[in-house]
Amino acid sequence: MNKSEHLEGGCICGQVKYQITDKPLFTQACHCKDCKVLTGSSYVVNTSVLENTLMIDGEVSTTKLTAGSGAASRAFFCTKCGTYLYTDYDSAVGRLNVRTKTLKESDKFPPQAHIFLKDKDPWLNLSEDVNCFEKMYDAKTTWPKESLERYKEYLKTRSK
């Protein structure tokens, strides 16, 4: 993805549309118990983006949630259809996690890691060519170097 390209996405009813103005940082599938309840599914796929690259057009509502780890987050939904669009985790300073399947071209962002496999449904078989972690991973050793550099640079400018 080059600087002139934008990723687009939105809710199912069309009231909320969004653009991501820079290449995402990382995509992961989470199998934790909380994500299963929130989605009513076996896991959720989230794509991490820098907070200043997500541009929302439309009305969203938010609710505060507490993860199994005790960390706080805010979930953002379309006010009309309730589509869960993205999450702002207190522990993920400077970035947001977009629900990957709300992207128009979501197939371009397959999971680069599966996390919280300790809670994975036993009947679900995963590809052996994707990093898998019993709990969370260390981004410094799992994310692409380029993503780590962009994130680090953004945090420097954000703190000024």
C-alpha positions as CSV (number, residue, x, y, z in Angstrom):
1,M,0.0,0.0,0.0
2,N,1.5,3.4,-1.0
3,K,0.8,6.7,0.6
4,S,-1.8,7.7,-2.0
5,E,-3.9,4.6,-1.4
6,H,-6.6,4.3,1.3
7,L,-8.2,1.3,2.8
8,E,-12.0,1.6,3.1
9,G,-14.5,-0.1,5.3
10,G,-17.7,0.4,7.3
11,C,-20.7,-1.1,9.0
12,I,-23.3,-3.4,7.5
13,C,-26.0,-0.7,7.1
14,G,-23.7,1.9,5.5
15,Q,-24.2,4.6,8.1
16,V,-20.6,4.5,9.1
17,K,-17.8,4.5,6.7
18,Y,-14.1,4.8,7.4
19,Q,-10.7,5.1,5.7
20,I,-7.3,4.0,6.9
21,T,-4.8,6.3,5.4
22,D,-1.6,4.3,5.9
23,K,-0.6,0.7,5.8
24,P,-1.8,-1.3,8.9
25,L,0.7,-2.5,11.4
26,F,-0.3,-6.1,12.1
27,T,-3.3,-8.4,11.9
28,Q,-4.1,-11.1,14.5
29,A,-6.8,-13.6,15.3
30,C,-7.8,-13.6,19.0
31,H,-9.3,-16.8,20.5
32,C,-9.8,-15.5,24.0
33,K,-13.0,-16.0,25.9
34,D,-14.0,-12.3,25.8
35,C,-13.6,-12.1,22.0
36,K,-15.7,-15.2,21.6
37,V,-18.5,-13.7,23.6
38,L,-18.3,-10.3,21.9
39,T,-18.5,-11.9,18.4
40,G,-20.6,-15.0,19.1
41,S,-17.9,-16.8,17.2
42,S,-14.7,-18.9,17.7
43,Y,-12.4,-15.9,17.3
44,V,-12.1,-12.4,16.0
45,V,-9.6,-10.9,13.5
46,N,-8.3,-7.5,14.3
47,T,-6.0,-5.2,12.3
48,S,-3.8,-2.8,14.3
49,V,-3.5,0.7,12.8
50,L,-2.0,4.0,14.0
51,E,-4.7,6.1,15.7
52,N,-4.1,9.0,13.4
53,T,-4.7,7.0,10.3
54,L,-8.3,5.9,11.0
55,M,-10.8,8.5,9.7
56,I,-14.5,7.8,10.7
57,D,-17.5,9.2,8.8
58,G,-20.8,8.6,10.6
59,E,-22.1,8.2,14.0
60,V,-20.6,5.7,16.4
61,S,-21.3,4.9,20.0
62,T,-18.8,3.5,22.5
63,T,-18.8,1.4,25.6
64,K,-16.1,0.7,28.1
65,L,-15.0,-2.9,28.5
66,T,-12.6,-4.8,30.7
67,A,-10.5,-7.6,29.2
68,G,-9.8,-10.9,31.0
69,S,-6.4,-9.4,31.8
70,G,-8.1,-6.5,33.6
71,A,-7.0,-4.0,31.0
72,A,-9.6,-1.4,30.0
73,S,-10.7,-0.8,26.4
74,R,-13.4,1.1,24.5
75,A,-15.4,-0.6,21.8
76,F,-16.9,1.5,19.0
77,F,-20.1,0.5,17.2
78,C,-22.5,1.9,14.5
79,T,-25.4,3.6,16.3
80,K,-27.9,2.3,13.8
81,C,-26.9,-1.4,13.1
82,G,-24.6,-2.1,16.0
83,T,-21.6,-3.3,13.8
84,Y,-18.5,-3.5,16.1
85,L,-16.0,-1.4,14.1
86,Y,-12.9,-1.0,16.2
87,T,-11.4,-1.0,19.7
88,D,-9.2,1.4,21.6
89,Y,-7.2,-0.6,24.2
90,D,-5.7,1.5,27.0
91,S,-2.6,-0.8,26.8
92,A,-2.1,-0.1,23.0
93,V,-1.1,3.6,23.2
94,G,-1.3,5.3,19.8
95,R,-3.0,2.6,18.0
96,L,-6.5,1.2,17.3
97,N,-7.7,-2.3,16.4
98,V,-10.1,-2.4,13.5
99,R,-12.3,-5.4,13.0
100,T,-10.7,-6.7,9.9
101,K,-13.8,-8.1,8.3
102,T,-15.3,-4.5,8.3
103,L,-12.7,-3.6,5.6
104,K,-13.8,-3.8,2.0
105,E,-10.7,-5.7,1.1
106,S,-10.4,-7.7,4.3
107,D,-8.9,-10.8,2.5
108,K,-5.7,-8.7,1.9
109,F,-5.1,-8.9,5.7
110,P,-5.0,-12.5,6.9
111,P,-3.9,-13.1,10.4
112,Q,-0.2,-12.9,11.0
113,A,-0.6,-14.5,14.4
114,H,-3.2,-16.4,16.4
115,I,-3.3,-15.5,20.1
116,F,-4.8,-17.0,23.2
117,L,-4.8,-20.5,21.8
118,K,-5.3,-21.7,25.4
119,D,-9.0,-20.8,24.8
120,K,-9.2,-22.0,21.2
121,D,-12.1,-24.3,20.3
122,P,-10.7,-27.8,20.1
123,W,-12.4,-28.6,16.8
124,L,-10.8,-25.6,15.1
125,N,-7.7,-26.5,13.0
126,L,-5.3,-23.8,12.2
127,S,-2.7,-23.4,9.5
128,E,0.8,-24.3,10.5
129,D,2.3,-21.4,8.6
130,V,1.0,-18.7,11.0
131,N,2.6,-17.9,14.4
132,C,0.5,-19.2,17.2
133,F,0.7,-18.2,20.9
134,E,-0.9,-19.7,24.0
135,K,-1.5,-16.2,25.3
136,M,-0.2,-12.8,24.0
137,Y,3.0,-12.4,22.0
138,D,5.8,-9.9,22.3
139,A,5.3,-7.4,19.4
140,K,9.1,-6.7,19.4
141,T,9.8,-10.2,18.2
142,T,6.5,-10.9,16.2
143,W,5.6,-7.8,14.3
144,P,7.4,-6.9,11.0
145,K,10.4,-4.7,11.6
146,E,8.9,-2.0,9.4
147,S,5.7,-1.9,11.5
148,L,7.7,-1.6,14.7
149,E,9.7,1.3,13.3
150,R,6.6,3.2,12.1
151,Y,4.9,2.7,15.5
152,K,8.0,3.8,17.4
153,E,8.3,6.9,15.2
154,Y,4.6,7.7,15.7
155,L,4.9,7.5,19.5
156,K,7.8,9.9,19.4
157,T,5.8,12.5,17.5
158,R,2.7,11.9,19.6
159,S,4.5,12.7,22.9
160,K,5.7,16.1,21.7
